[in-house]
Amino acid sequence: MIATVGSKRGHQSRGTRTPVSEQRRRPVGVILVSLLFFSCLQPPGSRKGESIDTNLRPDGFVSLTDIDSTIELDIRYRTSNNFVGRPIAGYRGAKCILTREAAAALVRAQKQANERGYSLKVYDCYRPRRAVADFVAWAEDAADTRMRLGFYPSIAKNELFARGYIAEKSGHSRGSTVDLTLISLSSPRPQQPEPEPDDCRRGANAIGGTLDMGTAFDCFDERAHTDHTGISHRARVHRDLLRRAMLRRGFSAYAKEWWHFTLGAEPFPHRYFDFEVR
């Protein structure tokens, strides 16, 4: 999922500058104490919508592999196999980082999928704000359309914002949203990751046990809408299997992307983080 929450860029007002001579008369100790006082009054991330600008993973987040190593990972934004065509800012490792609550719910969904002969395969989890900014910068570059056929073949790039595929804030940055699909436990695991799609609207790109979902992941097209009627019966069955497994474990679906789910009781509903994935 690219982003689900839009926002306007804000502007910061400039304050009155203190004369240099006055700054020099202030004792250094007073300045340090003042800085400490105000930093205690407003800890990072305490205000609604404020990001956490640090590369350290905050308390409350876990690596999914540490909780359940059976869930397959194919973290696309660490690679060039994505709609931008290169690794994305903020992805220093191919890891799925989630809040503890979202990770626990995903493990329960995995157990349900296993009972039906399937496993979850994750494409993206927590996403740093710097990665979202990278997406926005790419979307605003009209000249870069080299990945169009594979990911947005029927939509002009300048329409991605209006159609809800790109926005300046993403629920992924809150740490309880995940992009994923299903794979068959009876099929052998591939030695290589999924290739870049020739046309994301074709569901036949599924390999190595990955189920046909009607489109490839990150396909910016109406066929990727969860309830689109133009997909095959087999793809419809697979989408319904995934959605039921996720909804029963407390996730909600995003109507425009069959792969996108957000935990309903997410612990940080108003905080957008910016630590690196590593």
SULRALIN-V724451 format. One record per residue. N is the residue number from 1. SS is DSSP state (alpha for helix, beta for strand, coil for the rest). Layout:
n:N ss:SS
n:N ss:SS
This chain:
n:1 ss:coil
n:2 ss:coil
n:3 ss:coil
n:4 ss:coil
n:5 ss:beta
n:6 ss:coil
n:7 ss:coil
n:8 ss:coil
n:9 ss:coil
n:10 ss:coil
n:11 ss:coil
n:12 ss:coil
n:13 ss:coil
n:14 ss:coil
n:15 ss:coil
n:16 ss:coil
n:17 ss:coil
n:18 ss:coil
n:19 ss:coil
n:20 ss:alpha
n:21 ss:alpha
n:22 ss:alpha
n:23 ss:alpha
n:24 ss:alpha
n:25 ss:alpha
n:26 ss:coil
n:27 ss:coil
n:28 ss:alpha
n:29 ss:alpha
n:30 ss:alpha
n:31 ss:alpha
n:32 ss:alpha
n:33 ss:alpha
n:34 ss:alpha
n:35 ss:alpha
n:36 ss:alpha
n:37 ss:alpha
n:38 ss:alpha
n:39 ss:alpha
n:40 ss:alpha
n:41 ss:alpha
n:42 ss:coil
n:43 ss:coil
n:44 ss:coil
n:45 ss:coil
n:46 ss:coil
n:47 ss:coil
n:48 ss:coil
n:49 ss:coil
n:50 ss:coil
n:51 ss:beta
n:52 ss:beta
n:53 ss:coil
n:54 ss:coil
n:55 ss:coil
n:56 ss:coil
n:57 ss:coil
n:58 ss:coil
n:59 ss:coil
n:60 ss:coil
n:61 ss:beta
n:62 ss:beta
n:63 ss:beta
n:64 ss:alpha
n:65 ss:alpha
n:66 ss:alpha
n:67 ss:alpha
n:68 ss:coil
n:69 ss:coil
n:70 ss:coil
n:71 ss:coil
n:72 ss:beta
n:73 ss:beta
n:74 ss:coil
n:75 ss:coil
n:76 ss:alpha
n:77 ss:alpha
n:78 ss:alpha
n:79 ss:coil
n:80 ss:coil
n:81 ss:coil
n:82 ss:coil
n:83 ss:coil
n:84 ss:coil
n:85 ss:coil
n:86 ss:coil
n:87 ss:coil
n:88 ss:coil
n:89 ss:coil
n:90 ss:coil
n:91 ss:beta
n:92 ss:coil
n:93 ss:coil
n:94 ss:coil
n:95 ss:coil
n:96 ss:coil
n:97 ss:beta
n:98 ss:beta
n:99 ss:beta
n:100 ss:alpha
n:101 ss:alpha
n:102 ss:alpha
n:103 ss:alpha
n:104 ss:alpha
n:105 ss:alpha
n:106 ss:alpha
n:107 ss:alpha
n:108 ss:alpha
n:109 ss:alpha
n:110 ss:alpha
n:111 ss:alpha
n:112 ss:alpha
n:113 ss:alpha
n:114 ss:alpha
n:115 ss:alpha
n:116 ss:coil
n:117 ss:coil
n:118 ss:beta
n:119 ss:beta
n:120 ss:beta
n:121 ss:beta
n:122 ss:beta
n:123 ss:beta
n:124 ss:beta
n:125 ss:coil
n:126 ss:coil
n:127 ss:coil
n:128 ss:coil
n:129 ss:alpha
n:130 ss:alpha
n:131 ss:alpha
n:132 ss:alpha
n:133 ss:alpha
n:134 ss:alpha
n:135 ss:alpha
n:136 ss:alpha
n:137 ss:alpha
n:138 ss:alpha
n:139 ss:alpha
n:140 ss:coil
n:141 ss:coil
n:142 ss:coil
n:143 ss:coil
n:144 ss:coil
n:145 ss:coil
n:146 ss:coil
n:147 ss:coil
n:148 ss:alpha
n:149 ss:alpha
n:150 ss:alpha
n:151 ss:alpha
n:152 ss:coil
n:153 ss:coil
n:154 ss:coil
n:155 ss:coil
n:156 ss:coil
n:157 ss:alpha
n:158 ss:alpha
n:159 ss:alpha
n:160 ss:coil
n:161 ss:coil
n:162 ss:coil
n:163 ss:coil
n:164 ss:coil
n:165 ss:coil
n:166 ss:coil
n:167 ss:coil
n:168 ss:coil
n:169 ss:beta
n:170 ss:coil
n:171 ss:alpha
n:172 ss:alpha
n:173 ss:alpha
n:174 ss:alpha
n:175 ss:coil
n:176 ss:coil
n:177 ss:beta
n:178 ss:beta
n:179 ss:beta
n:180 ss:beta
n:181 ss:beta
n:182 ss:beta
n:183 ss:beta
n:184 ss:beta
n:185 ss:coil
n:186 ss:coil
n:187 ss:coil
n:188 ss:coil
n:189 ss:coil
n:190 ss:coil
n:191 ss:coil
n:192 ss:coil
n:193 ss:coil
n:194 ss:coil
n:195 ss:coil
n:196 ss:coil
n:197 ss:coil
n:198 ss:coil
n:199 ss:coil
n:200 ss:coil
n:201 ss:coil
n:202 ss:coil
n:203 ss:alpha
n:204 ss:alpha
n:205 ss:alpha
n:206 ss:coil
n:207 ss:coil
n:208 ss:coil
n:209 ss:coil
n:210 ss:beta
n:211 ss:coil
n:212 ss:coil
n:213 ss:coil
n:214 ss:coil
n:215 ss:coil
n:216 ss:coil
n:217 ss:coil
n:218 ss:coil
n:219 ss:coil
n:220 ss:coil
n:221 ss:coil
n:222 ss:alpha
n:223 ss:alpha
n:224 ss:alpha
n:225 ss:coil
n:226 ss:coil
n:227 ss:coil
n:228 ss:coil
n:229 ss:coil
n:230 ss:coil
n:231 ss:coil
n:232 ss:coil
n:233 ss:alpha
n:234 ss:alpha
n:235 ss:alpha
n:236 ss:alpha
n:237 ss:alpha
n:238 ss:alpha
n:239 ss:alpha
n:240 ss:alpha
n:241 ss:alpha
n:242 ss:alpha
n:243 ss:alpha
n:244 ss:alpha
n:245 ss:alpha
n:246 ss:alpha
n:247 ss:alpha
n:248 ss:coil
n:249 ss:coil
n:250 ss:coil
n:251 ss:beta
n:252 ss:beta
n:253 ss:beta
n:254 ss:beta
n:255 ss:coil
n:256 ss:coil
n:257 ss:beta
n:258 ss:beta
n:259 ss:beta
n:260 ss:beta
n:261 ss:beta
n:262 ss:beta
n:263 ss:beta
n:264 ss:coil
n:265 ss:coil
n:266 ss:coil
n:267 ss:coil
n:268 ss:coil
n:269 ss:coil
n:270 ss:coil
n:271 ss:coil
n:272 ss:beta
n:273 ss:beta
n:274 ss:coil
n:275 ss:coil
n:276 ss:coil
n:277 ss:beta
n:278 ss:coil
